[in-house]
Amino acid sequence: MGYDERSSGGNLLLRAIGVIVPWTALVVVVVVVIATIAEYRSDRRSWERDATATVEATGTPGGTPSGQAFVRVLSDGLNLRSAPSTSAAILAALAVDQQLVLIEERAGWYHVRTNEGAEGWVAAGGRYTELVQP
C-alpha cells in the first residue's frame, strides 16, 4: 500500500466528517428550536387558562359583599382598563378613595368590579391602589 492509497482513505474520512458534522449541527438546532416553540406554546396556554379563571364575588353589584376583599383607589384619575396591560383600552377614570370589589389578582394587576357593576383591570399596589382584606 503506497502513500497515495492511505491519503485517499484519509480524505474520504475527512469528507465524510465534513458532511456529517454540519448535518448533525443542523439537526441539533432544529430540535432546540422545536423544543423552544413547544415550551412557549405550553406557557402561553397556561397563561391563557389562568387569564380565564376568575374568582366569583358574592353579593350584588353596587356594593362590597361581606367578607370580600376590595381595592381602594389611591390615585385620582386611575385608569380602569379592559385587560391587564397599559396598552389596553381605558374603560373609565376612577376617583381617589373609590372602593372596587376584587375579582382576581395577577402579576401587578387587579381585576375589579366598580359599584356600578363595570369590570376591568387596575394597576396593583404602589401609589395607585391598596388591597384591603376583610
C-alpha positions in Angstrom: 0.0 0.0 0.0 1.5 3.3 -1.1 1.3 6.8 0.3 -1.5 7.7 -2.1 -3.8 5.0 -1.0 -3.6 6.0 2.7 -4.1 9.6 1.7 -7.2 8.9 -0.3 -8.7 6.8 2.6 -8.0 9.7 5.0 -9.5 12.2 2.6 -12.6 10.0 2.4 -12.9 10.1 6.2 -12.4 13.8 6.3 -15.0 14.3 3.6 -17.5 12.1 5.4 -16.9 14.1 8.7 -17.2 17.3 6.7 -20.7 16.2 5.5 -21.9 14.6 8.8 -20.9 17.3 11.2 -22.9 20.2 9.6 -26.0 18.0 9.2 -25.7 16.9 12.8 -25.4 20.5 13.9 -28.4 21.4 11.8 -30.5 18.6 13.4 -29.5 19.8 16.9 -30.5 23.4 16.0 -33.9 22.2 14.6 -34.6 20.1 17.8 -33.7 23.0 20.0 -36.0 25.4 18.0 -38.9 22.9 18.1 -38.5 22.4 21.9 -38.4 26.1 22.5 -41.6 26.6 20.4 -43.3 23.8 22.3 -42.3 25.3 25.6 -43.5 28.8 24.5 -46.9 27.3 23.4 -47.3 25.4 26.7 -46.5 28.5 28.7 -48.9 30.6 26.6 -51.7 28.0 27.0 -51.1 28.0 30.7 -51.3 31.8 30.9 -54.5 31.9 28.8 -56.0 29.3 31.1 -55.1 31.5 34.1 -56.5 34.5 32.3 -59.9 33.0 32.0 -60.1 31.8 35.6 -61.8 34.2 37.9 -62.9 34.2 41.5 -66.6 34.8 41.7 -67.7 37.6 44.1 -70.7 37.0 46.2 -73.4 39.7 46.7 -74.8 42.2 44.3 -73.0 44.7 42.0 -73.2 48.1 43.6 -71.8 47.1 47.0 -68.9 45.3 48.5 -70.1 41.9 49.7 -69.4 41.0 53.3 -66.1 39.2 53.7 -65.0 40.2 50.2 -61.6 41.8 49.7 -61.7 45.1 47.9 -59.3 47.5 46.3 -59.1 51.2 47.3 -58.0 53.7 44.7 -55.1 55.9 45.8 -54.5 57.9 42.7 -57.2 60.3 41.2 -57.9 59.5 37.6 -56.6 56.0 37.8 -57.4 54.1 34.6 -59.8 51.2 34.7 -58.6 49.1 31.7 -60.2 46.3 29.6 -57.2 44.0 30.1 -54.1 43.7 32.4 -51.9 45.9 30.2 -51.0 49.6 29.9 -51.8 49.3 26.2 -55.4 48.0 26.9 -58.4 50.2 26.3 -59.4 52.6 29.1 -62.9 52.0 30.3 -63.1 54.7 32.9 -61.1 57.1 35.1 -61.5 56.3 38.8 -61.7 58.7 41.8 -59.5 58.7 44.9 -60.9 56.5 47.7 -63.2 54.7 45.3 -63.7 51.1 46.5 -63.7 48.3 44.0 -64.6 44.6 44.5 -61.6 42.4 43.9 -62.3 39.6 41.5 -58.7 38.3 40.9 -55.1 39.3 41.2 -52.5 38.7 38.6 -48.8 39.9 38.2 -49.2 43.6 39.1 -52.8 44.0 38.2 -56.2 43.6 40.0 -59.3 42.5 38.1 -62.1 44.5 39.8 -65.8 45.5 39.7 -67.0 49.0 40.3 -70.1 49.9 42.4 -71.9 50.4 39.1 -71.1 46.8 38.0 -68.4 47.6 35.4 -65.5 45.2 35.4 -61.9 46.0 34.4 -58.3 46.0 35.5 -56.3 48.5 37.6 -52.6 48.6 38.4 -51.9 46.8 41.7 -50.3 48.5 44.6 -47.7 51.2 44.7 -49.1 54.7 44.6 -52.2 53.5 42.6 -54.2 51.1 44.7 -54.3 49.4 48.1 -55.7 45.9 48.7 -58.0 45.9 51.7 -58.7 42.5 53.3 -62.0 42.0 55.3 
